[in-house]
Amino acid sequence: MLKTLRDKKMWLVSQPDHAELAGLLAANWGNDEFACPGQFASANDPEQLRAETVLAIAEHDNGWWEWEATPELSEVDGLPLDLTDVLKNQQDAMNRWRLGIPRFSRDHPYVSLLISFHAYWLYAHGSQTDPDPVFSHPLFWKGSSTRIMGERLEITRGFVGEIKEMQDALIARLRKDRTCAAWIDTEHLNPHARLLQLLDGLSLSLCSALIPPRIGTAKGFGDDEFDLLEVPRRSWEDRVTIEVKPASERRIVCEPYPFGVDPLPVAVPARILDWPAEPAAHFQSWWHSERKQLIRFEYCSR
């Protein structure tokens, strides 16, 4: 759960809802300047590759399905724990990925592979094992990664090895399939893995206050100014920086502009509660009686 306190209101967005928003951004990514997913290099079936990539981005947090259905509640406010609180227990956090990475592997191994790389670079960065700055998640651009991924490096490094074993098995399967064997080549895999990281970050900037702004304290919900770094444009070798700036209330300028629709309307489904809130005696009945509100934004070019 993503929890943000704003103006005496608590804004709550579920991990699946945040991920679905990232998928919407992925499905609209691409224009005359930016390649669509599936088109960063020549492929046998670029539209299928695009579909697999969009699905991976939309479901990158699927490991949270079970937790979000019956969340662990905070002793302080009676609401679901915030993401950063859950991640303090390293094994519980890793179990989200142990569920989420293989969930689609039977019918969509490329989806599982992309999700595995998302997890891999989060934990590889935090454990300082093979940290590639090109794959630094927006969460880590300012501040310590251990604040999010935990401090016990021996556990983290072991989990990185566990993810690598999953990846090796998925790559071996994909390599045997003539249709998608080329998808695991660097020219395809790297831009898609990077796009997942970047759109996760872009979605988080609308759904929470986790993404660090250029200056000051993160406000979230479209109010922060930051850069998206190492953005693949026409190919993996062609990468740029996108400046993300709030232009007016809930109107956000991207320069250069990467989407195929201009402006691109998006909406964040959030439960917005008065704060402080009275803990509910029966959480599920109360929680599902609180209707989600759609917080509307639009991305546009300068």
Sine and cosine of phi, psi and omega as CSV:
sin_phi,cos_phi,sin_psi,cos_psi,sin_omega,cos_omega
0.00,0.00,0.69,-0.72,0.06,-1.00
-0.98,-0.19,0.90,-0.45,-0.07,-1.00
-0.90,-0.44,0.78,-0.63,0.00,-1.00
-0.69,-0.72,0.81,-0.59,0.04,-1.00
-1.00,-0.05,0.88,-0.48,-0.03,-1.00
-0.68,-0.73,0.87,-0.50,0.13,-0.99
0.78,0.62,0.77,0.64,0.04,-1.00
0.88,0.47,0.44,0.90,0.11,-0.99
-0.79,-0.61,0.62,-0.79,0.11,-0.99
-0.98,-0.20,0.86,-0.51,0.01,-1.00
-0.98,-0.18,0.80,-0.60,-0.04,-1.00
-0.81,-0.58,0.81,-0.59,0.01,-1.00
-0.79,-0.61,0.77,-0.64,-0.02,-1.00
-0.97,0.24,0.42,-0.91,0.04,-1.00
-0.87,0.50,-0.70,0.72,0.04,-1.00
-0.88,0.47,-0.60,0.80,0.02,-1.00
-0.92,0.39,-0.64,0.77,0.06,-1.00
-0.88,0.47,-0.68,0.74,-0.02,-1.00
-0.92,0.39,-0.62,0.78,0.03,-1.00
-0.88,0.47,-0.59,0.80,0.07,-1.00
-0.90,0.44,-0.66,0.76,0.07,-1.00
-0.87,0.50,-0.61,0.79,0.04,-1.00
-0.91,0.42,-0.62,0.78,0.07,-1.00
-0.88,0.48,-0.67,0.74,0.03,-1.00
-0.90,0.45,-0.64,0.77,0.01,-1.00
-0.90,0.44,-0.66,0.75,-0.03,-1.00
-0.92,0.39,-0.38,0.93,0.00,-1.00
-0.97,-0.23,0.06,1.00,-0.03,-1.00
-0.97,0.26,0.72,-0.69,0.11,-0.99
0.86,-0.50,0.67,-0.74,0.04,-1.00
-0.32,-0.95,-0.36,-0.93,-0.03,-1.00
-0.90,0.43,-0.42,0.91,-0.03,-1.00
-0.99,-0.14,-0.56,0.83,-0.07,-1.00
-0.92,-0.38,0.75,-0.66,0.04,-1.00
-0.94,0.35,0.57,-0.82,0.14,-0.99
-0.95,0.31,0.40,-0.92,0.20,-0.98
-0.80,0.60,0.63,-0.77,-0.03,-1.00
1.00,-0.01,-0.15,0.99,-0.08,-1.00
-0.82,-0.57,0.37,0.93,0.05,-1.00
-0.97,0.23,-0.26,0.97,0.08,-1.00
-0.38,-0.93,0.15,-0.99,-0.02,-1.00
-0.93,0.37,0.72,-0.70,0.00,-1.00
-0.65,-0.76,0.45,-0.89,0.01,-1.00
-0.89,0.46,-0.66,0.75,-0.04,-1.00
-0.70,-0.72,0.98,0.21,-0.09,-1.00
-0.88,0.47,-0.52,0.85,-0.01,-1.00
-0.94,0.34,-0.60,0.80,0.07,-1.00
-0.93,0.37,-0.64,0.77,0.06,-1.00
-0.89,0.46,-0.65,0.76,0.06,-1.00
-0.88,0.48,-0.71,0.70,-0.02,-1.00
-0.88,0.48,-0.67,0.74,0.00,-1.00
-0.91,0.42,-0.63,0.78,-0.01,-1.00
-0.93,0.36,-0.68,0.73,0.03,-1.00
-0.88,0.47,-0.68,0.73,0.02,-1.00
-0.88,0.48,-0.69,0.73,0.01,-1.00
-0.87,0.49,-0.68,0.73,-0.02,-1.00
-0.93,0.37,-0.65,0.76,-0.01,-1.00
-0.94,0.35,-0.41,0.91,-0.06,-1.00
-0.90,-0.45,0.35,0.94,-0.10,-0.99
-0.91,0.41,-0.36,0.93,0.04,-1.00
-0.95,-0.30,0.46,0.89,-0.05,-1.00
-0.90,0.45,-0.34,0.94,0.04,-1.00
-0.91,0.42,-0.19,0.98,0.02,-1.00
-1.00,-0.05,-0.04,1.00,-0.05,-1.00
-0.78,0.63,-0.81,0.58,-0.09,-1.00
-0.90,0.44,-0.68,0.73,-0.03,-1.00
-0.89,0.45,-0.69,0.73,-0.04,-1.00
-0.93,0.38,-0.47,0.88,0.03,-1.00
-0.93,0.36,-0.63,0.77,0.03,-1.00
-0.72,-0.69,0.96,0.28,-0.16,-0.99
-0.95,0.32,0.43,-0.90,0.17,-0.99
-0.97,0.25,0.73,-0.68,-0.11,-0.99
-0.99,-0.15,0.54,-0.84,0.04,-1.00
-0.96,0.26,0.69,-0.73,0.08,-1.00
-0.95,0.33,-0.31,0.95,-0.05,-1.00
-0.99,0.17,-0.73,0.68,-0.13,-0.99
-0.83,-0.55,-0.05,1.00,0.01,-1.00
0.96,0.28,0.10,0.99,0.02,-1.00
-0.99,-0.16,0.27,-0.96,0.06,-1.00
-0.82,0.57,0.57,-0.82,0.05,-1.00
-0.86,0.50,0.54,-0.84,0.11,-0.99
-0.95,0.31,0.44,-0.90,0.00,-1.00
-0.78,0.62,-0.72,0.70,-0.06,-1.00
-0.91,0.42,-0.49,0.87,0.06,-1.00
-0.95,0.31,-0.65,0.76,0.02,-1.00
-0.90,0.44,-0.65,0.76,-0.08,-1.00
-0.93,0.36,-0.20,0.98,0.04,-1.00
-0.91,0.42,-0.45,0.89,0.12,-0.99
-1.00,-0.02,0.98,-0.21,-0.16,-0.99
-0.87,0.49,-0.68,0.73,-0.05,-1.00
-0.92,0.38,-0.65,0.76,0.05,-1.00
-0.87,0.48,-0.67,0.74,0.01,-1.00
-0.90,0.44,-0.68,0.73,0.00,-1.00
-0.91,0.40,-0.52,0.86,0.03,-1.00
-0.90,0.43,-0.44,0.90,0.08,-1.00
-0.88,0.48,-0.66,0.75,-0.01,-1.00
-0.97,0.26,-0.55,0.84,0.03,-1.00
-0.90,0.44,-0.48,0.88,0.12,-0.99
-0.99,0.16,-0.70,0.71,-0.20,-0.98
-0.98,0.22,-0.61,0.79,-0.06,-1.00
-0.89,0.46,-0.75,0.66,-0.08,-1.00
-1.00,0.08,-0.03,1.00,-0.17,-0.99
-0.85,0.53,-0.62,0.79,-0.04,-1.00
-0.98,-0.22,0.17,0.99,-0.20,-0.98
-0.92,0.40,-0.48,0.88,-0.05,-1.00
-0.89,0.46,-0.76,0.65,-0.08,-1.00
-0.97,-0.23,-0.32,0.95,-0.07,-1.00
-0.69,-0.73,0.93,0.37,-0.04,-1.00
-0.88,0.47,-0.50,0.86,0.01,-1.00
-0.93,0.37,-0.57,0.82,0.08,-1.00
-0.87,0.49,-0.75,0.66,0.02,-1.00
-0.89,0.46,-0.60,0.80,0.01,-1.00
-0.90,0.43,-0.71,0.70,0.02,-1.00
-0.89,0.45,-0.67,0.74,0.03,-1.00
-0.89,0.46,-0.60,0.80,0.01,-1.00
-0.90,0.43,-0.61,0.79,0.03,-1.00
-0.94,0.35,-0.54,0.84,0.09,-1.00
-0.86,0.51,-0.75,0.66,0.03,-1.00
-0.91,0.42,-0.67,0.74,-0.05,-1.00
-0.84,0.55,-0.75,0.66,-0.08,-1.00
-0.96,0.27,-0.44,0.90,0.14,-0.99
-0.89,0.46,-0.74,0.67,-0.09,-1.00
-0.99,0.11,-0.54,0.84,0.05,-1.00
-0.90,0.44,-0.63,0.78,0.04,-1.00
-0.90,0.44,-0.71,0.71,-0.04,-1.00
-0.93,0.37,-0.50,0.87,-0.03,-1.00
-1.00,-0.06,-0.07,1.00,-0.02,-1.00
0.87,0.49,0.51,0.86,0.13,-0.99
-0.98,-0.22,0.92,-0.38,0.01,-1.00
0.83,0.55,0.76,0.66,-0.02,-1.00
-0.97,0.24,0.91,-0.41,0.01,-1.00
-0.99,-0.15,0.90,-0.44,-0.04,-1.00
-0.87,0.49,-0.41,0.91,0.02,-1.00
-0.91,0.41,-0.46,0.89,-0.01,-1.00
-0.96,-0.27,0.47,0.88,0.09,-1.00
-0.97,0.26,0.82,-0.57,-0.01,-1.00
-0.94,0.34,0.54,-0.84,0.06,-1.00
-0.80,0.61,-0.46,0.89,0.05,-1.00
-0.87,0.50,-0.45,0.89,-0.14,-0.99
-0.98,-0.20,0.09,1.00,-0.08,-1.00
-0.94,0.35,-0.41,0.91,0.16,-0.99
-0.66,-0.75,0.68,-0.73,0.04,-1.00
1.00,-0.06,0.03,-1.00,-0.13,-0.99
-1.00,-0.01,0.71,-0.70,0.07,-1.00
-0.95,0.32,-0.43,0.90,-0.01,-1.00
-0.92,0.39,-0.38,0.92,0.06,-1.00
-0.88,0.47,-0.48,0.88,-0.04,-1.00
-0.98,-0.19,-0.65,0.76,-0.14,-0.99
-0.99,-0.17,-0.07,1.00,0.05,-1.00
0.99,-0.16,0.26,-0.96,-0.14,-0.99
-0.95,-0.30,-0.24,0.97,-0.05,-1.00
-0.99,0.11,1.00,-0.09,-0.15,-0.99
-0.92,0.39,-0.49,0.87,-0.01,-1.00
-0.92,0.40,-0.58,0.82,0.06,-1.00
-0.93,0.37,-0.70,0.71,-0.03,-1.00
-0.89,0.46,-0.70,0.71,-0.02,-1.00
-0.91,0.41,-0.60,0.80,0.08,-1.00
-0.89,0.45,-0.62,0.78,-0.01,-1.00
-0.94,0.34,-0.59,0.81,0.08,-1.00
-0.86,0.52,-0.67,0.74,0.06,-1.00
-0.90,0.43,-0.59,0.81,0.04,-1.00
-0.90,0.44,-0.68,0.73,0.04,-1.00
-0.89,0.45,-0.65,0.76,-0.02,-1.00
-0.87,0.49,-0.61,0.79,0.04,-1.00
-0.90,0.43,-0.66,0.75,0.07,-1.00
-0.87,0.49,-0.69,0.73,-0.02,-1.00
-0.89,0.45,-0.69,0.73,-0.02,-1.00
-0.86,0.51,-0.65,0.76,0.00,-1.00
-0.92,0.38,-0.66,0.75,0.01,-1.00
-0.92,0.39,-0.66,0.75,0.02,-1.00
-0.89,0.45,-0.65,0.76,0.02,-1.00
-0.88,0.47,-0.64,0.77,0.04,-1.00
-0.91,0.42,-0.72,0.69,-0.03,-1.00
-0.91,0.42,-0.59,0.81,-0.03,-1.00
-0.90,0.44,-0.46,0.89,-0.02,-1.00
-0.98,0.18,-0.25,0.97,-0.04,-1.00
-0.99,-0.10,0.90,-0.43,-0.08,-1.00
-0.87,0.50,-0.56,0.83,-0.05,-1.00
-0.92,0.40,-0.64,0.77,-0.13,-0.99
-0.89,-0.46,0.21,0.98,0.00,-1.00
-0.86,0.51,-0.61,0.79,-0.04,-1.00
-0.96,0.29,-0.28,0.96,-0.05,-1.00
-0.90,0.44,-0.41,0.91,-0.03,-1.00
-1.00,0.06,-0.03,1.00,0.09,-1.00
-0.92,0.40,0.50,-0.86,-0.04,-1.00
-0.80,0.60,-0.63,0.78,-0.08,-1.00
-0.91,0.42,-0.38,0.92,0.10,-1.00
-0.99,-0.13,-0.78,0.63,-0.17,-0.98
-0.91,0.41,-0.69,0.72,-0.06,-1.00
-0.89,0.46,-0.76,0.65,0.01,-1.00
-0.90,0.44,-0.54,0.84,0.01,-1.00
-0.95,0.32,-0.66,0.75,0.06,-1.00
-0.90,0.44,-0.64,0.77,0.02,-1.00
-0.92,0.38,-0.64,0.77,0.00,-1.00
-0.89,0.46,-0.60,0.80,0.05,-1.00
-0.88,0.48,-0.73,0.69,0.03,-1.00
-0.85,0.53,-0.73,0.68,-0.10,-0.99
-0.93,0.38,-0.66,0.75,-0.02,-1.00
-0.97,0.24,-0.46,0.89,0.20,-0.98
-0.86,0.51,-0.74,0.68,0.02,-1.00
-0.90,0.44,-0.67,0.75,-0.01,-1.00
-0.90,0.43,-0.67,0.74,0.05,-1.00
-0.90,0.43,-0.69,0.73,0.03,-1.00
-0.86,0.51,-0.56,0.83,-0.01,-1.00
-0.91,0.41,-0.38,0.92,0.07,-1.00
-1.00,-0.03,-0.43,0.90,-0.15,-0.99
-0.98,-0.21,-0.11,0.99,-0.10,-1.00
-0.27,-0.96,-0.10,-0.99,0.07,-1.00
-0.91,-0.41,0.55,0.84,-0.07,-1.00
-0.99,0.12,-0.53,0.85,-0.10,-0.99
-0.98,0.19,0.82,-0.57,-0.06,-1.00
-0.93,0.36,0.75,-0.66,0.09,-1.00
-0.98,0.19,0.10,-0.99,0.02,-1.00
-0.89,0.45,-0.68,0.74,-0.08,-1.00
-0.71,-0.71,0.65,-0.76,0.14,-0.99
0.99,0.10,-0.35,-0.94,-0.08,-1.00
-0.99,-0.13,0.64,-0.77,0.00,-1.00
-0.90,0.43,0.73,-0.69,0.04,-1.00
-0.97,-0.24,-0.54,0.84,-0.01,-1.00
0.97,0.23,0.00,-1.00,0.03,-1.00
0.79,0.62,0.74,0.67,0.14,-0.99
0.98,0.19,0.11,0.99,-0.09,-1.00
-0.99,-0.12,-0.04,1.00,-0.08,-1.00
-0.98,-0.22,0.54,-0.84,0.10,-1.00
-0.97,-0.26,0.80,-0.60,-0.03,-1.00
-0.42,-0.91,0.11,-0.99,0.04,-1.00
-0.92,-0.39,0.63,-0.78,0.23,-0.97
-1.00,-0.07,0.86,-0.51,-0.11,-0.99
-0.98,-0.19,0.47,-0.88,0.10,-1.00
0.81,0.58,0.77,0.63,-0.01,-1.00
-1.00,0.03,0.87,-0.50,0.06,-1.00
-0.92,0.40,0.75,-0.67,-0.06,-1.00
-0.97,-0.24,-0.99,0.14,0.02,-1.00
-0.99,-0.11,-0.38,0.93,-0.01,-1.00
-0.36,-0.93,0.06,-1.00,0.01,-1.00
-0.92,0.39,-0.53,0.85,0.00,-1.00
-0.98,0.21,-0.22,0.98,-0.04,-1.00
-0.95,-0.31,1.00,-0.08,-0.06,-1.00
-0.84,-0.54,0.57,-0.82,-0.07,-1.00
-0.71,-0.71,0.13,-0.99,0.15,-0.99
-0.96,-0.26,0.72,-0.69,0.08,-1.00
-0.95,-0.30,0.82,-0.57,0.10,-1.00
-0.99,0.11,0.77,-0.64,0.01,-1.00
-0.90,-0.43,0.90,-0.44,-0.11,-0.99
-0.71,-0.70,0.77,-0.63,0.14,-0.99
-0.93,0.38,0.79,-0.61,-0.02,-1.00
-0.99,-0.13,-0.59,0.80,0.06,-1.00
-0.37,-0.93,-0.05,-1.00,-0.07,-1.00
-0.85,0.53,0.91,-0.41,0.07,-1.00
0.89,0.45,0.41,0.91,0.13,-0.99
-0.85,-0.53,0.84,-0.54,-0.20,-0.98
-0.82,-0.57,0.79,-0.61,0.00,-1.00
-1.00,-0.08,0.73,-0.69,0.13,-0.99
-0.91,-0.41,0.77,-0.64,-0.01,-1.00
-0.70,-0.72,0.92,-0.38,-0.03,1.00
-0.95,0.31,0.24,-0.97,-0.13,-0.99
-0.99,-0.11,0.83,-0.56,-0.15,-0.99
-0.98,-0.19,-0.08,1.00,-0.14,-0.99
-0.99,-0.13,0.38,-0.92,-0.04,-1.00
-0.99,0.11,-0.22,0.98,0.04,-1.00
-0.89,-0.45,0.72,-0.70,-0.05,-1.00
-0.66,-0.75,0.95,-0.32,0.04,1.00
-0.98,0.18,0.33,-0.94,0.03,-1.00
-0.96,-0.28,0.93,-0.36,0.04,-1.00
-0.99,0.17,0.67,-0.74,0.06,-1.00
-0.67,-0.74,0.32,-0.95,-0.01,-1.00
-0.62,-0.79,0.66,-0.75,0.05,-1.00
-0.97,-0.23,0.86,-0.51,0.09,-1.00
-0.99,0.14,0.89,-0.46,-0.08,-1.00
-0.70,-0.72,0.58,-0.82,0.24,-0.97
-1.00,-0.03,0.81,-0.59,-0.06,-1.00
-0.88,-0.48,0.90,-0.44,-0.15,-0.99
-0.89,-0.45,0.55,-0.83,0.16,-0.99
-0.88,0.47,0.57,-0.82,-0.06,-1.00
-0.78,-0.62,0.73,-0.68,0.03,1.00
-0.97,0.26,0.45,-0.89,-0.02,-1.00
-0.97,-0.24,0.53,-0.85,0.05,-1.00
-0.98,0.18,0.84,-0.54,0.01,-1.00
-0.84,0.54,0.65,-0.76,-0.03,-1.00
-1.00,0.07,0.62,-0.79,0.03,-1.00
-0.92,0.38,-0.61,0.79,0.00,-1.00
-0.82,-0.57,0.99,-0.13,-0.20,-0.98
-0.85,0.53,-0.77,0.64,-0.14,-0.99
-0.88,0.47,-0.67,0.74,0.01,-1.00
-0.89,0.46,-0.69,0.72,0.00,-1.00
-0.93,0.36,-0.70,0.72,-0.08,-1.00
-0.87,0.50,-0.71,0.70,-0.06,-1.00
-0.98,0.19,-0.18,0.98,0.12,-0.99
-0.99,0.11,-0.27,0.96,0.02,-1.00
-1.00,0.08,0.96,-0.29,-0.08,-1.00
-0.95,0.30,0.59,-0.80,0.09,-1.00
-0.96,0.28,0.64,-0.77,0.12,-0.99
-0.98,-0.22,0.58,-0.81,0.05,-1.00
-1.00,-0.07,0.92,-0.40,0.03,-1.00
-1.00,-0.07,0.93,-0.36,-0.17,-0.98
-1.00,-0.06,0.68,-0.73,0.06,-1.00
-0.74,-0.68,0.19,-0.98,0.23,-0.97
-0.58,-0.81,0.67,-0.74,0.15,-0.99
-1.00,-0.07,0.61,-0.79,-0.02,-1.00
-0.51,-0.86,0.27,-0.96,0.09,-1.00
-0.99,0.13,0.18,-0.98,-0.02,-1.00
-0.91,0.42,0.00,0.00,0.00,0.00
